[in-house]
Amino acid sequence: MSAHIIRSIETVILDLPLRRLQRFSAIGARTQSMVLIRILSEDGLEGLGEATTPSGPWWGGESVETIKLMIDKYLAPLLVGQRSFDLAPLMRRMDQIVHGNSFAKAAVEMALLDLIGKACNQPVHVLLGGCTRDRMPSVWPLATGDPAQEIDEAEARLAAGEAYAFKMKMGAVELRRDVERVARVARAISPRAGIRVDPNERWSEIDAQWALPRLAEVGVEMVEQPLPRWNLDGAARLKSSSPITIMLDESIRTSQDMLNVMARGGATLVSLKLMKSGGFRISRAVADIALAGGSSLYMGTFLESSLGTAANMQFCATLDDLPFGGELVGPLLIAEDILEQPAVYRDGALHLSKGVGHGFALDESKVAAFRRDRLYSVSPAAIDADMSTGKMQEAPTPAL
């Protein structure tokens, strides 16, 4: 165990195109950016991780630019020269030096676990306690805002076996129009698939009291984070009176958050996300507290690539209480894949990757094509040639 010393850490931002507009309550996006982190050990092994935000800092305060900066300047210097197997002490040291920045820390932990898994010749779920499932029911996000398009999209995903339920983003338009949109989609695909909604904190309690009975009438089975994240008392009131299951997401990032929710009456359903909680260990602590208090679990998403999705699925493989499945569908929304073997969706479920670590291998040509700094990754000879002509050669634009 004296080997496995961390030799170097590299981060790069990748900008990946989405297949269609993804509309959140605050913004809409046509690309998904991520930070790829590589941790190389002195014995030649490489651990890979990913940090992905929902199209900027609006959700959690971090962006891919701040994540890369925090890792490069503050976290990487703490790790180089240390034993990769000392995961808990390393994460604790990062918490002492850097407050918050959960997305950056989660990417580091993801890469360290991949490295440790490869060193032990074991998949990450073995390091986390073992596998209880090799697939997870897949929930597809409907987020264009156009109900006709969303119905067509849902039908296509059902036919392809890529989803068994759908979650509609709400909060971008006036509430009555939003409810009418959901009702139209729900009537078109019910009862063949479940319908859930996510206002992303955009409702007041008055809004929720008006909307929830109307959504229940058309068969909506779950509402995610209807109220602002700070309004835990309001969430408890909704939980006690709502005809629909209420799930908390933004309100619960840490184990302390989970304890605060339990002190106010708990939550029926809790959304887990590795990025928001700072990684696997804290997400597991949140899950254990939720389960001990009688709550059930759900696996959320920030639209990770196949890399981040495979890592999230290693975590999901250890969870035996996912009654509503999860949303690890980023690879189906992203138009270009960066892995040699993309994530596998079949029979309405995401399947666990095989192999050691997180079970993936990078497609280096795709990484080179989509890295944000690719315009500057040219040889000195090419720069001299460009200077003589007054033109800069750009990398080829990948076909979308």
C-alpha positions in Angstrom: 0.0 0.0 0.0 3.0 2.3 0.1 2.6 2.7 -3.7 -0.4 4.5 -5.3 1.1 7.9 -4.6 -0.7 10.7 -6.5 1.8 12.1 -9.1 -0.3 14.7 -11.0 -3.8 16.1 -11.5 -5.1 17.6 -14.7 -8.4 19.3 -15.4 -10.0 20.3 -18.7 -13.3 21.8 -19.6 -15.4 20.1 -22.3 -18.3 21.7 -24.1 -20.7 19.1 -25.4 -23.8 19.8 -27.6 -27.2 18.8 -26.5 -29.7 17.1 -28.9 -32.4 19.7 -28.1 -33.1 22.6 -25.9 -33.1 21.8 -22.2 -35.2 24.3 -20.3 -34.8 24.8 -16.6 -37.0 27.2 -14.5 -34.2 29.8 -14.7 -32.6 29.3 -18.1 -32.5 27.2 -21.2 -29.5 25.5 -22.6 -28.3 23.8 -25.9 -24.9 22.8 -24.6 -23.6 21.0 -21.5 -20.2 21.8 -20.1 -18.2 19.6 -17.8 -14.9 19.4 -16.1 -12.9 16.3 -16.7 -10.4 15.5 -14.0 -7.5 13.0 -14.4 -5.5 11.8 -11.4 -2.4 9.9 -12.2 -0.5 7.8 -9.7 3.2 7.1 -9.6 2.5 3.5 -10.5 0.9 4.5 -13.8 -2.8 4.2 -13.0 -5.2 6.9 -13.9 -8.5 7.8 -12.1 -11.1 9.8 -14.0 -13.9 12.0 -12.7 -16.4 14.6 -13.9 -18.0 17.7 -12.5 -21.1 18.9 -14.3 -23.4 21.8 -13.3 -26.9 22.4 -14.8 -25.8 24.9 -17.3 -24.1 27.4 -15.0 -24.0 28.6 -11.4 -27.7 29.4 -11.0 -28.5 26.1 -9.2 -25.6 25.7 -6.7 -23.2 28.7 -7.1 -20.5 26.8 -9.0 -19.7 26.8 -12.7 -17.3 24.7 -14.7 -14.9 27.7 -14.7 -14.9 28.0 -10.9 -14.7 24.2 -10.5 -11.5 24.0 -12.6 -10.0 26.9 -10.8 -10.7 25.5 -7.3 -9.2 22.1 -8.3 -6.2 23.5 -10.0 -5.2 26.1 -7.4 -6.5 24.8 -4.1 -7.4 21.1 -4.1 -4.7 19.6 -6.4 -1.8 20.9 -4.3 -3.2 19.1 -1.3 -3.4 15.8 -3.1 -0.1 15.5 -5.1 2.4 13.4 -3.2 -0.3 11.8 -1.0 -1.6 8.2 -1.0 -4.6 7.8 -3.1 -5.9 5.1 -0.7 -6.2 7.6 2.1 -9.5 8.8 0.7 -11.3 9.9 3.9 -8.3 11.9 5.3 -7.8 13.6 1.9 -11.4 14.6 1.7 -11.4 15.9 5.3 -8.3 17.9 4.5 -10.0 19.5 1.5 -12.9 20.4 3.7 -10.6 22.1 6.1 -8.9 24.2 3.4 -11.8 24.9 1.0 -15.3 25.7 2.2 -18.2 24.5 0.1 -17.4 23.9 -3.5 -19.2 20.5 -3.4 -19.1 20.0 -7.2 -15.3 20.3 -7.3 -14.8 18.0 -4.4 -17.2 15.4 -5.8 -15.2 15.3 -9.0 -12.0 14.8 -7.1 -13.5 12.0 -5.0 -15.0 10.4 -8.1 -11.5 10.3 -9.7 -9.9 9.0 -6.6 -12.4 6.1 -6.3 -11.8 5.2 -9.9 -8.1 5.1 -9.2 -8.5 3.0 -6.1 -10.9 0.6 -7.9 -8.3 0.1 -10.7 -5.5 -0.4 -8.1 -7.7 -3.1 -6.4 -9.0 -4.5 -9.6 -12.5 -4.0 -8.4 -15.6 -1.9 -9.5 -16.3 1.1 -7.3 -19.6 -0.4 -6.0 -17.5 -3.1 -4.2 -15.6 -0.3 -2.4 -18.9 1.2 -1.4 -20.3 -2.0 0.2 -21.4 -4.1 -2.6 -24.0 -4.4 -5.4 -27.8 -4.6 -4.7 -28.9 -3.8 -8.2 -27.5 -3.9 -11.7 -30.0 -1.5 -13.3 -32.1 1.5 -12.3 -35.6 2.5 -13.8 -34.9 5.5 -16.0 -36.9 8.8 -15.9 -36.7 11.1 -18.9 -36.9 14.9 -18.5 -39.4 16.7 -20.7 -38.2 20.3 -20.8 -38.7 22.0 -24.1 -41.9 23.9 -23.0 -43.8 22.7 -26.1 -46.4 20.1 -25.2 -46.7 18.7 -28.7 -43.0 18.2 -29.0 -42.8 16.7 -25.5 -45.5 14.2 -26.3 -43.6 13.1 -29.4 -40.4 12.9 -27.4 -42.1 10.8 -24.7 -43.5 8.4 -27.3 -40.1 8.0 -28.9 -38.4 7.2 -25.6 -41.1 4.7 -24.6 -40.7 3.0 -28.0 -36.9 2.8 -27.6 -37.2 1.4 -24.1 -35.1 4.2 -22.7 -37.5 5.4 -20.0 -40.4 4.1 -18.0 -41.5 7.5 -16.6 -41.2 11.3 -17.4 -40.4 14.4 -15.3 -41.5 17.7 -16.7 -39.7 20.9 -15.8 -42.0 23.7 -14.6 -41.6 27.3 -13.5 -40.5 29.0 -16.7 -44.0 30.3 -17.6 -47.1 31.5 -15.8 -48.5 28.8 -13.5 -51.9 28.2 -15.1 -50.3 27.7 -18.6 -47.7 25.4 -17.0 -50.4 23.2 -15.4 -52.3 23.1 -18.7 -49.1 22.0 -20.5 -48.6 19.2 -17.9 -52.2 18.1 -18.2 -52.0 17.8 -21.9 -48.9 15.7 -21.8 -50.2 13.5 -18.9 -53.4 12.7 -20.7 -51.5 11.7 -23.8 -49.2 9.1 -22.2 -51.0 8.0 -19.0 -51.3 5.3 -17.8 -48.5 3.8 -19.9 -45.9 5.9 -18.0 -45.6 7.9 -14.9 -45.6 11.7 -14.9 -43.6 13.8 -12.3 -42.9 17.5 -12.3 -40.2 19.8 -11.0 -40.8 23.6 -10.5 -37.2 24.1 -9.3 -38.2 26.2 -6.2 -40.4 28.6 -8.3 -43.7 28.2 -6.4 -45.0 29.9 -3.3 -47.1 27.9 -0.8 -50.2 29.6 -2.4 -49.1 28.4 -5.8 -48.5 24.9 -4.5 -51.9 24.7 -2.8 -53.6 25.7 -6.1 -51.5 23.5 -8.4 -51.2 20.3 -6.5 -54.9 19.1 -6.6 -55.1 20.0 -10.3 -51.9 18.0 -11.0 -53.2 15.1 -9.0 -56.4 15.1 -11.1 -54.4 14.4 -14.3 -52.3 11.7 -12.7 -49.1 13.5 -11.7 -47.5 11.2 -9.1 -44.6 13.3 -7.7 -43.6 17.0 -7.4 -40.0 17.9 -6.8 -38.9 20.9 -4.8 -41.9 23.1 -5.3 -40.9 25.7 -2.7 -37.6 27.6 -2.2 -34.9 25.5 -0.6 -34.9 27.5 2.7 -38.6 26.9 3.3 -38.4 23.7 5.2 -41.4 24.4 7.4 -43.5 25.1 4.2 -42.2 21.8 2.8 -43.4 20.0 5.9 -46.8 21.6 5.6 -47.1 20.5 2.0 -46.0 17.0 2.8 -48.8 16.7 5.4 -51.6 17.9 3.1 -50.5 17.2 -0.5 -52.4 14.5 -2.6 -49.1 14.0 -4.4 -45.7 12.8 -3.2 -43.4 15.8 -2.5 -39.7 15.3 -3.1 -36.9 17.5 -1.7 -33.8 18.2 -3.8 -32.3 21.7 -3.4 -33.2 21.7 0.3 -31.0 18.7 1.1 -27.3 18.9 0.2 -25.5 17.8 3.5 -26.2 15.3 6.3 -27.0 18.3 8.5 -29.6 19.5 6.0 -31.2 16.0 6.1 -31.3 16.1 9.9 -33.0 19.6 9.8 -35.6 18.2 7.5 -36.2 15.2 9.8 -36.6 17.6 12.7 -39.5 19.2 10.9 -41.4 16.1 10.0 -39.2 14.5 7.4 -39.6 14.1 3.7 -41.5 11.5 1.7 -38.8 11.3 -1.0 -35.2 12.6 -1.1 -33.3 13.3 -4.3 -29.6 12.3 -4.1 -27.0 13.9 -6.3 -23.2 13.3 -6.0 -22.3 16.8 -7.1 -24.6 18.7 -4.8 -23.4 16.8 -1.7 -19.7 16.7 -2.4 -19.4 13.1 -3.5 -20.2 9.5 -2.6 -19.5 9.5 1.1 -21.7 12.5 2.0 -24.5 11.2 -0.4 -24.4 7.9 1.4 -24.7 9.7 4.8 -27.7 11.7 3.5 -29.2 8.4 2.2 -28.7 6.6 5.5 -30.3 9.4 7.6 -33.2 9.6 5.2 -33.8 5.9 5.4 -33.5 5.9 9.2 -36.2 8.6 9.3 -38.6 6.7 7.0 -37.9 8.6 3.8 -37.4 6.9 0.4 -34.6 7.7 -2.1 -34.4 9.0 -5.7 -31.4 9.5 -7.9 -31.3 12.9 -9.5 -29.1 14.3 -12.3 -27.2 17.3 -13.5 -27.2 15.8 -17.1 -23.8 14.2 -16.6 -22.0 12.6 -19.6 -21.6 8.8 -19.9 -18.6 9.2 -17.6 -20.4 10.8 -14.7 -23.5 8.7 -15.4 -21.4 5.5 -15.0 -19.9 6.8 -11.8 -23.4 7.7 -10.4 -24.7 4.2 -11.4 -21.9 2.7 -9.3 -23.4 4.6 -6.3 -27.0 3.6 -7.3 -25.9 0.0 -7.4 -25.5 0.1 -3.6 -29.1 1.5 -3.0 -32.0 -0.9 -2.6 -34.7 1.8 -2.0 -35.4 3.6 -5.2 -39.2 3.4 -5.7 -39.3 6.1 -8.3 -36.0 5.2 -10.0 -33.8 8.0 -11.2 -32.8 10.4 -13.9 -29.4 9.4 -15.1 -30.2 10.1 -18.7 -27.5 12.7 -19.6 -25.9 10.5 -22.3 -29.2 10.3 -24.2 -29.5 14.1 -24.2 -25.9 14.9 -25.1 -25.2 14.6 -28.8 -21.6 13.4 -28.6 -20.3 10.7 -26.2 -16.8 10.9 -24.7 -16.5 7.2 -23.8 -15.6 4.2 -26.0 -18.6 2.3 -24.7 -21.6 4.6 -24.0 -24.1 4.1 -21.2 -26.5 1.3 -21.9 -30.3 1.9 -21.6 -32.6 -1.1 -22.1 -36.1 -2.1 -21.0 -36.7 1.3 -19.5 -33.6 1.2 -17.3 -30.0 2.3 -17.1 -27.6 -0.7 -16.7 -24.5 -0.9 -14.6 -21.2 -0.7 -16.4 -18.9 -3.7 -16.2 -15.2 -3.5 -15.4 -13.0 -2.1 -12.7 -13.2 1.4 -11.2 -16.3 3.1 -12.7 -16.2 0.8 -15.6 -15.4 3.1 -18.5 -12.7 4.1 -21.0 -12.4 7.6 -22.6 -12.6 8.2 -26.3 -9.6 10.5 -26.4 -10.4 11.8 -29.9 -13.8 13.1 -28.6 -12.0 14.7 -25.6 -9.6 16.4 -27.9 -12.4 17.6 -30.2 -14.6 19.1 -27.4 -12.1 20.5 -24.9 -12.7 24.2 -24.6 -9.0 25.1 -25.0 -8.7 23.1 -28.3 -8.1 26.3 -30.4 -4.9 26.9 -28.5 -3.7 23.3 -28.6 -1.4 23.8 -31.6 2.3 23.1 -32.1 4.9 25.9 -32.1 5.6 25.2 -35.8 1.9 25.8 -36.5 1.9 29.0 -34.6 4.9 30.3 -36.6 3.2 29.4 -39.8 0.1 31.2 -38.7 2.0 34.3 -37.7 3.5 34.5 -41.2 0.1 34.4 -42.9 -1.7 36.4 -40.3 -4.3 33.7 -39.8 -4.9 31.3 -36.9 -5.8 27.7 -37.8 -8.9 26.5 -35.9 -9.6 23.0 -34.9 -12.3 21.3 -37.1 -15.8 21.9 -35.8 -17.3 18.5 -34.8 -20.4 17.4 -36.6 -23.5 17.7 -34.4 
